[in-house]
Amino acid sequence: MIGAMTLVAVFLVAYAIKLGVLGREDRSSWGALSLTILYAHEACIATMIVAGTAAVARARRFGDAARLVVAPVEGRTRDRRFHRAAGRIAAIASVLALITAAGVLAGMYLRAVS
């Protein structure tokens, strides 16, 4: 999961550099459907980042695996439930982000050939 979050962070940094060098996309030629798909994609990405961060933060409360220090049992059950729910939300959001990214890319290709 840390590796996945690192990849997302690298992508966000690369996107920020792209914005700085090339600027934003010209959305004036984008139709309502394309914009809706883009905004849905951005919402999925935001949900994935927030839920993933919450899952990692809660997982850190389980204890320090490197030192084999384990958190008290009473706190672990609630933390695991929260961690599992946040992880599922992040996983579902990532799948939806992939699907909507395909829609955004398809729209870009369609606009490029027309």
Chimera marker file (.cmm) of the C-alpha trace (Angstrom):
<marker_set name="trace">
<marker id="1" x="0.000" y="0.000" z="0.000" r="1" g="1" b="0" radius="0.5"/>
<marker id="2" x="2.867" y="2.352" z="0.753" r="1" g="1" b="0" radius="0.5"/>
<marker id="3" x="4.235" y="1.580" z="-2.722" r="1" g="1" b="0" radius="0.5"/>
<marker id="4" x="0.873" y="2.400" z="-4.290" r="1" g="1" b="0" radius="0.5"/>
<marker id="5" x="0.677" y="5.666" z="-2.368" r="1" g="1" b="0" radius="0.5"/>
<marker id="6" x="4.205" y="6.500" z="-3.485" r="1" g="1" b="0" radius="0.5"/>
<marker id="7" x="3.220" y="5.966" z="-7.123" r="1" g="1" b="0" radius="0.5"/>
<marker id="8" x="0.208" y="8.249" z="-6.687" r="1" g="1" b="0" radius="0.5"/>
<marker id="9" x="2.435" y="10.902" z="-5.095" r="1" g="1" b="0" radius="0.5"/>
<marker id="10" x="4.947" y="10.630" z="-7.966" r="1" g="1" b="0" radius="0.5"/>
<marker id="11" x="2.107" y="11.040" z="-10.463" r="1" g="1" b="0" radius="0.5"/>
<marker id="12" x="0.790" y="14.113" z="-8.652" r="1" g="1" b="0" radius="0.5"/>
<marker id="13" x="4.258" y="15.682" z="-8.638" r="1" g="1" b="0" radius="0.5"/>
<marker id="14" x="4.657" y="14.907" z="-12.354" r="1" g="1" b="0" radius="0.5"/>
<marker id="15" x="1.230" y="16.419" z="-13.048" r="1" g="1" b="0" radius="0.5"/>
<marker id="16" x="2.163" y="19.560" z="-11.093" r="1" g="1" b="0" radius="0.5"/>
<marker id="17" x="5.350" y="19.867" z="-13.164" r="1" g="1" b="0" radius="0.5"/>
<marker id="18" x="3.317" y="19.360" z="-16.350" r="1" g="1" b="0" radius="0.5"/>
<marker id="19" x="0.973" y="22.163" z="-15.273" r="1" g="1" b="0" radius="0.5"/>
<marker id="20" x="3.928" y="24.439" z="-14.609" r="1" g="1" b="0" radius="0.5"/>
<marker id="21" x="5.614" y="23.717" z="-17.934" r="1" g="1" b="0" radius="0.5"/>
<marker id="22" x="2.691" y="23.211" z="-20.331" r="1" g="1" b="0" radius="0.5"/>
<marker id="23" x="-0.209" y="24.786" z="-18.460" r="1" g="1" b="0" radius="0.5"/>
<marker id="24" x="-3.771" y="23.532" z="-18.156" r="1" g="1" b="0" radius="0.5"/>
<marker id="25" x="-5.690" y="21.776" z="-20.884" r="1" g="1" b="0" radius="0.5"/>
<marker id="26" x="-7.870" y="23.971" z="-23.079" r="1" g="1" b="0" radius="0.5"/>
<marker id="27" x="-11.321" y="22.839" z="-21.980" r="1" g="1" b="0" radius="0.5"/>
<marker id="28" x="-13.223" y="25.208" z="-24.249" r="1" g="1" b="0" radius="0.5"/>
<marker id="29" x="-13.754" y="22.436" z="-26.802" r="1" g="1" b="0" radius="0.5"/>
<marker id="30" x="-14.770" y="19.856" z="-24.215" r="1" g="1" b="0" radius="0.5"/>
<marker id="31" x="-18.431" y="18.843" z="-24.195" r="1" g="1" b="0" radius="0.5"/>
<marker id="32" x="-20.596" y="18.473" z="-21.121" r="1" g="1" b="0" radius="0.5"/>
<marker id="33" x="-20.109" y="14.681" z="-21.019" r="1" g="1" b="0" radius="0.5"/>
<marker id="34" x="-16.312" y="14.999" z="-21.218" r="1" g="1" b="0" radius="0.5"/>
<marker id="35" x="-16.283" y="17.542" z="-18.402" r="1" g="1" b="0" radius="0.5"/>
<marker id="36" x="-18.550" y="15.363" z="-16.274" r="1" g="1" b="0" radius="0.5"/>
<marker id="37" x="-16.239" y="12.375" z="-16.771" r="1" g="1" b="0" radius="0.5"/>
<marker id="38" x="-13.205" y="14.532" z="-15.907" r="1" g="1" b="0" radius="0.5"/>
<marker id="39" x="-14.815" y="15.854" z="-12.720" r="1" g="1" b="0" radius="0.5"/>
<marker id="40" x="-15.901" y="12.329" z="-11.734" r="1" g="1" b="0" radius="0.5"/>
<marker id="41" x="-12.303" y="11.178" z="-12.316" r="1" g="1" b="0" radius="0.5"/>
<marker id="42" x="-10.933" y="13.972" z="-10.141" r="1" g="1" b="0" radius="0.5"/>
<marker id="43" x="-13.450" y="13.127" z="-7.397" r="1" g="1" b="0" radius="0.5"/>
<marker id="44" x="-12.393" y="9.472" z="-7.512" r="1" g="1" b="0" radius="0.5"/>
<marker id="45" x="-8.730" y="10.468" z="-7.228" r="1" g="1" b="0" radius="0.5"/>
<marker id="46" x="-9.464" y="12.753" z="-4.270" r="1" g="1" b="0" radius="0.5"/>
<marker id="47" x="-11.498" y="10.019" z="-2.556" r="1" g="1" b="0" radius="0.5"/>
<marker id="48" x="-8.723" y="7.499" z="-3.156" r="1" g="1" b="0" radius="0.5"/>
<marker id="49" x="-6.087" y="9.801" z="-1.665" r="1" g="1" b="0" radius="0.5"/>
<marker id="50" x="-8.150" y="10.740" z="1.401" r="1" g="1" b="0" radius="0.5"/>
<marker id="51" x="-9.293" y="7.176" z="2.128" r="1" g="1" b="0" radius="0.5"/>
<marker id="52" x="-5.825" y="5.736" z="1.493" r="1" g="1" b="0" radius="0.5"/>
<marker id="53" x="-4.232" y="8.283" z="3.793" r="1" g="1" b="0" radius="0.5"/>
<marker id="54" x="-6.803" y="7.523" z="6.491" r="1" g="1" b="0" radius="0.5"/>
<marker id="55" x="-6.163" y="3.779" z="6.106" r="1" g="1" b="0" radius="0.5"/>
<marker id="56" x="-2.405" y="4.221" z="6.415" r="1" g="1" b="0" radius="0.5"/>
<marker id="57" x="-2.765" y="6.548" z="9.395" r="1" g="1" b="0" radius="0.5"/>
<marker id="58" x="-4.996" y="4.046" z="11.170" r="1" g="1" b="0" radius="0.5"/>
<marker id="59" x="-2.703" y="1.127" z="10.274" r="1" g="1" b="0" radius="0.5"/>
<marker id="60" x="0.188" y="2.902" z="11.968" r="1" g="1" b="0" radius="0.5"/>
<marker id="61" x="-1.791" y="2.676" z="15.216" r="1" g="1" b="0" radius="0.5"/>
<marker id="62" x="-1.597" y="-1.140" z="15.087" r="1" g="1" b="0" radius="0.5"/>
<marker id="63" x="1.948" y="-0.954" z="16.399" r="1" g="1" b="0" radius="0.5"/>
<marker id="64" x="5.505" y="-0.832" z="15.128" r="1" g="1" b="0" radius="0.5"/>
<marker id="65" x="6.113" y="-3.989" z="13.095" r="1" g="1" b="0" radius="0.5"/>
<marker id="66" x="9.834" y="-3.247" z="12.762" r="1" g="1" b="0" radius="0.5"/>
<marker id="67" x="10.288" y="-3.388" z="16.536" r="1" g="1" b="0" radius="0.5"/>
<marker id="68" x="7.571" y="-6.007" z="17.064" r="1" g="1" b="0" radius="0.5"/>
<marker id="69" x="5.690" y="-3.614" z="19.338" r="1" g="1" b="0" radius="0.5"/>
<marker id="70" x="1.956" y="-4.310" z="19.203" r="1" g="1" b="0" radius="0.5"/>
<marker id="71" x="-0.815" y="-1.925" z="20.222" r="1" g="1" b="0" radius="0.5"/>
<marker id="72" x="-3.246" y="-2.913" z="23.000" r="1" g="1" b="0" radius="0.5"/>
<marker id="73" x="-5.999" y="-5.322" z="21.901" r="1" g="1" b="0" radius="0.5"/>
<marker id="74" x="-8.950" y="-3.048" z="22.774" r="1" g="1" b="0" radius="0.5"/>
<marker id="75" x="-7.859" y="-0.359" z="20.312" r="1" g="1" b="0" radius="0.5"/>
<marker id="76" x="-6.879" y="-2.723" z="17.521" r="1" g="1" b="0" radius="0.5"/>
<marker id="77" x="-10.395" y="-4.020" z="16.764" r="1" g="1" b="0" radius="0.5"/>
<marker id="78" x="-11.833" y="-0.567" z="16.138" r="1" g="1" b="0" radius="0.5"/>
<marker id="79" x="-8.703" y="0.488" z="14.241" r="1" g="1" b="0" radius="0.5"/>
<marker id="80" x="-8.839" y="-2.597" z="12.037" r="1" g="1" b="0" radius="0.5"/>
<marker id="81" x="-12.494" y="-2.020" z="11.203" r="1" g="1" b="0" radius="0.5"/>
<marker id="82" x="-11.786" y="1.586" z="10.258" r="1" g="1" b="0" radius="0.5"/>
<marker id="83" x="-8.645" y="0.582" z="8.345" r="1" g="1" b="0" radius="0.5"/>
<marker id="84" x="-10.541" y="-2.096" z="6.409" r="1" g="1" b="0" radius="0.5"/>
<marker id="85" x="-13.405" y="0.254" z="5.500" r="1" g="1" b="0" radius="0.5"/>
<marker id="86" x="-11.048" y="3.058" z="4.433" r="1" g="1" b="0" radius="0.5"/>
<marker id="87" x="-8.976" y="0.597" z="2.419" r="1" g="1" b="0" radius="0.5"/>
<marker id="88" x="-12.048" y="-0.715" z="0.629" r="1" g="1" b="0" radius="0.5"/>
<marker id="89" x="-13.185" y="2.809" z="-0.184" r="1" g="1" b="0" radius="0.5"/>
<marker id="90" x="-9.704" y="3.619" z="-1.530" r="1" g="1" b="0" radius="0.5"/>
<marker id="91" x="-9.634" y="0.424" z="-3.617" r="1" g="1" b="0" radius="0.5"/>
<marker id="92" x="-13.089" y="1.042" z="-5.102" r="1" g="1" b="0" radius="0.5"/>
<marker id="93" x="-12.179" y="4.671" z="-5.806" r="1" g="1" b="0" radius="0.5"/>
<marker id="94" x="-8.998" y="3.552" z="-7.567" r="1" g="1" b="0" radius="0.5"/>
<marker id="95" x="-10.926" y="1.210" z="-9.865" r="1" g="1" b="0" radius="0.5"/>
<marker id="96" x="-13.443" y="3.963" z="-10.639" r="1" g="1" b="0" radius="0.5"/>
<marker id="97" x="-10.549" y="6.395" z="-11.222" r="1" g="1" b="0" radius="0.5"/>
<marker id="98" x="-9.054" y="3.960" z="-13.738" r="1" g="1" b="0" radius="0.5"/>
<marker id="99" x="-12.367" y="3.582" z="-15.564" r="1" g="1" b="0" radius="0.5"/>
<marker id="100" x="-12.990" y="7.330" z="-15.684" r="1" g="1" b="0" radius="0.5"/>
<marker id="101" x="-9.365" y="7.925" z="-16.765" r="1" g="1" b="0" radius="0.5"/>
<marker id="102" x="-10.065" y="5.709" z="-19.760" r="1" g="1" b="0" radius="0.5"/>
<marker id="103" x="-13.091" y="7.899" z="-20.505" r="1" g="1" b="0" radius="0.5"/>
<marker id="104" x="-11.028" y="11.083" z="-20.222" r="1" g="1" b="0" radius="0.5"/>
<marker id="105" x="-8.361" y="9.627" z="-22.522" r="1" g="1" b="0" radius="0.5"/>
<marker id="106" x="-10.966" y="8.475" z="-25.050" r="1" g="1" b="0" radius="0.5"/>
<marker id="107" x="-12.430" y="11.976" z="-25.117" r="1" g="1" b="0" radius="0.5"/>
<marker id="108" x="-8.987" y="13.472" z="-25.693" r="1" g="1" b="0" radius="0.5"/>
<marker id="109" x="-8.378" y="11.121" z="-28.605" r="1" g="1" b="0" radius="0.5"/>
<marker id="110" x="-11.788" y="11.929" z="-30.093" r="1" g="1" b="0" radius="0.5"/>
<marker id="111" x="-11.132" y="15.670" z="-29.877" r="1" g="1" b="0" radius="0.5"/>
<marker id="112" x="-7.652" y="15.230" z="-31.391" r="1" g="1" b="0" radius="0.5"/>
<marker id="113" x="-8.972" y="13.507" z="-34.529" r="1" g="1" b="0" radius="0.5"/>
<marker id="114" x="-11.910" y="15.848" z="-35.075" r="1" g="1" b="0" radius="0.5"/>
<link id1="1" id2="2" r="1" g="1" b="0" radius="0.2"/>
<link id1="2" id2="3" r="1" g="1" b="0" radius="0.2"/>
<link id1="3" id2="4" r="1" g="1" b="0" radius="0.2"/>
<link id1="4" id2="5" r="1" g="1" b="0" radius="0.2"/>
<link id1="5" id2="6" r="1" g="1" b="0" radius="0.2"/>
<link id1="6" id2="7" r="1" g="1" b="0" radius="0.2"/>
<link id1="7" id2="8" r="1" g="1" b="0" radius="0.2"/>
<link id1="8" id2="9" r="1" g="1" b="0" radius="0.2"/>
<link id1="9" id2="10" r="1" g="1" b="0" radius="0.2"/>
<link id1="10" id2="11" r="1" g="1" b="0" radius="0.2"/>
<link id1="11" id2="12" r="1" g="1" b="0" radius="0.2"/>
<link id1="12" id2="13" r="1" g="1" b="0" radius="0.2"/>
<link id1="13" id2="14" r="1" g="1" b="0" radius="0.2"/>
<link id1="14" id2="15" r="1" g="1" b="0" radius="0.2"/>
<link id1="15" id2="16" r="1" g="1" b="0" radius="0.2"/>
<link id1="16" id2="17" r="1" g="1" b="0" radius="0.2"/>
<link id1="17" id2="18" r="1" g="1" b="0" radius="0.2"/>
<link id1="18" id2="19" r="1" g="1" b="0" radius="0.2"/>
<link id1="19" id2="20" r="1" g="1" b="0" radius="0.2"/>
<link id1="20" id2="21" r="1" g="1" b="0" radius="0.2"/>
<link id1="21" id2="22" r="1" g="1" b="0" radius="0.2"/>
<link id1="22" id2="23" r="1" g="1" b="0" radius="0.2"/>
<link id1="23" id2="24" r="1" g="1" b="0" radius="0.2"/>
<link id1="24" id2="25" r="1" g="1" b="0" radius="0.2"/>
<link id1="25" id2="26" r="1" g="1" b="0" radius="0.2"/>
<link id1="26" id2="27" r="1" g="1" b="0" radius="0.2"/>
<link id1="27" id2="28" r="1" g="1" b="0" radius="0.2"/>
<link id1="28" id2="29" r="1" g="1" b="0" radius="0.2"/>
<link id1="29" id2="30" r="1" g="1" b="0" radius="0.2"/>
<link id1="30" id2="31" r="1" g="1" b="0" radius="0.2"/>
<link id1="31" id2="32" r="1" g="1" b="0" radius="0.2"/>
<link id1="32" id2="33" r="1" g="1" b="0" radius="0.2"/>
<link id1="33" id2="34" r="1" g="1" b="0" radius="0.2"/>
<link id1="34" id2="35" r="1" g="1" b="0" radius="0.2"/>
<link id1="35" id2="36" r="1" g="1" b="0" radius="0.2"/>
<link id1="36" id2="37" r="1" g="1" b="0" radius="0.2"/>
<link id1="37" id2="38" r="1" g="1" b="0" radius="0.2"/>
<link id1="38" id2="39" r="1" g="1" b="0" radius="0.2"/>
<link id1="39" id2="40" r="1" g="1" b="0" radius="0.2"/>
<link id1="40" id2="41" r="1" g="1" b="0" radius="0.2"/>
<link id1="41" id2="42" r="1" g="1" b="0" radius="0.2"/>
<link id1="42" id2="43" r="1" g="1" b="0" radius="0.2"/>
<link id1="43" id2="44" r="1" g="1" b="0" radius="0.2"/>
<link id1="44" id2="45" r="1" g="1" b="0" radius="0.2"/>
<link id1="45" id2="46" r="1" g="1" b="0" radius="0.2"/>
<link id1="46" id2="47" r="1" g="1" b="0" radius="0.2"/>
<link id1="47" id2="48" r="1" g="1" b="0" radius="0.2"/>
<link id1="48" id2="49" r="1" g="1" b="0" radius="0.2"/>
<link id1="49" id2="50" r="1" g="1" b="0" radius="0.2"/>
<link id1="50" id2="51" r="1" g="1" b="0" radius="0.2"/>
<link id1="51" id2="52" r="1" g="1" b="0" radius="0.2"/>
<link id1="52" id2="53" r="1" g="1" b="0" radius="0.2"/>
<link id1="53" id2="54" r="1" g="1" b="0" radius="0.2"/>
<link id1="54" id2="55" r="1" g="1" b="0" radius="0.2"/>
<link id1="55" id2="56" r="1" g="1" b="0" radius="0.2"/>
<link id1="56" id2="57" r="1" g="1" b="0" radius="0.2"/>
<link id1="57" id2="58" r="1" g="1" b="0" radius="0.2"/>
<link id1="58" id2="59" r="1" g="1" b="0" radius="0.2"/>
<link id1="59" id2="60" r="1" g="1" b="0" radius="0.2"/>
<link id1="60" id2="61" r="1" g="1" b="0" radius="0.2"/>
<link id1="61" id2="62" r="1" g="1" b="0" radius="0.2"/>
<link id1="62" id2="63" r="1" g="1" b="0" radius="0.2"/>
<link id1="63" id2="64" r="1" g="1" b="0" radius="0.2"/>
<link id1="64" id2="65" r="1" g="1" b="0" radius="0.2"/>
<link id1="65" id2="66" r="1" g="1" b="0" radius="0.2"/>
<link id1="66" id2="67" r="1" g="1" b="0" radius="0.2"/>
<link id1="67" id2="68" r="1" g="1" b="0" radius="0.2"/>
<link id1="68" id2="69" r="1" g="1" b="0" radius="0.2"/>
<link id1="69" id2="70" r="1" g="1" b="0" radius="0.2"/>
<link id1="70" id2="71" r="1" g="1" b="0" radius="0.2"/>
<link id1="71" id2="72" r="1" g="1" b="0" radius="0.2"/>
<link id1="72" id2="73" r="1" g="1" b="0" radius="0.2"/>
<link id1="73" id2="74" r="1" g="1" b="0" radius="0.2"/>
<link id1="74" id2="75" r="1" g="1" b="0" radius="0.2"/>
<link id1="75" id2="76" r="1" g="1" b="0" radius="0.2"/>
<link id1="76" id2="77" r="1" g="1" b="0" radius="0.2"/>
<link id1="77" id2="78" r="1" g="1" b="0" radius="0.2"/>
<link id1="78" id2="79" r="1" g="1" b="0" radius="0.2"/>
<link id1="79" id2="80" r="1" g="1" b="0" radius="0.2"/>
<link id1="80" id2="81" r="1" g="1" b="0" radius="0.2"/>
<link id1="81" id2="82" r="1" g="1" b="0" radius="0.2"/>
<link id1="82" id2="83" r="1" g="1" b="0" radius="0.2"/>
<link id1="83" id2="84" r="1" g="1" b="0" radius="0.2"/>
<link id1="84" id2="85" r="1" g="1" b="0" radius="0.2"/>
<link id1="85" id2="86" r="1" g="1" b="0" radius="0.2"/>
<link id1="86" id2="87" r="1" g="1" b="0" radius="0.2"/>
<link id1="87" id2="88" r="1" g="1" b="0" radius="0.2"/>
<link id1="88" id2="89" r="1" g="1" b="0" radius="0.2"/>
<link id1="89" id2="90" r="1" g="1" b="0" radius="0.2"/>
<link id1="90" id2="91" r="1" g="1" b="0" radius="0.2"/>
<link id1="91" id2="92" r="1" g="1" b="0" radius="0.2"/>
<link id1="92" id2="93" r="1" g="1" b="0" radius="0.2"/>
<link id1="93" id2="94" r="1" g="1" b="0" radius="0.2"/>
<link id1="94" id2="95" r="1" g="1" b="0" radius="0.2"/>
<link id1="95" id2="96" r="1" g="1" b="0" radius="0.2"/>
<link id1="96" id2="97" r="1" g="1" b="0" radius="0.2"/>
<link id1="97" id2="98" r="1" g="1" b="0" radius="0.2"/>
<link id1="98" id2="99" r="1" g="1" b="0" radius="0.2"/>
<link id1="99" id2="100" r="1" g="1" b="0" radius="0.2"/>
<link id1="100" id2="101" r="1" g="1" b="0" radius="0.2"/>
<link id1="101" id2="102" r="1" g="1" b="0" radius="0.2"/>
<link id1="102" id2="103" r="1" g="1" b="0" radius="0.2"/>
<link id1="103" id2="104" r="1" g="1" b="0" radius="0.2"/>
<link id1="104" id2="105" r="1" g="1" b="0" radius="0.2"/>
<link id1="105" id2="106" r="1" g="1" b="0" radius="0.2"/>
<link id1="106" id2="107" r="1" g="1" b="0" radius="0.2"/>
<link id1="107" id2="108" r="1" g="1" b="0" radius="0.2"/>
<link id1="108" id2="109" r="1" g="1" b="0" radius="0.2"/>
<link id1="109" id2="110" r="1" g="1" b="0" radius="0.2"/>
<link id1="110" id2="111" r="1" g="1" b="0" radius="0.2"/>
<link id1="111" id2="112" r="1" g="1" b="0" radius="0.2"/>
<link id1="112" id2="113" r="1" g="1" b="0" radius="0.2"/>
<link id1="113" id2="114" r="1" g="1" b="0" radius="0.2"/>
</marker_set>
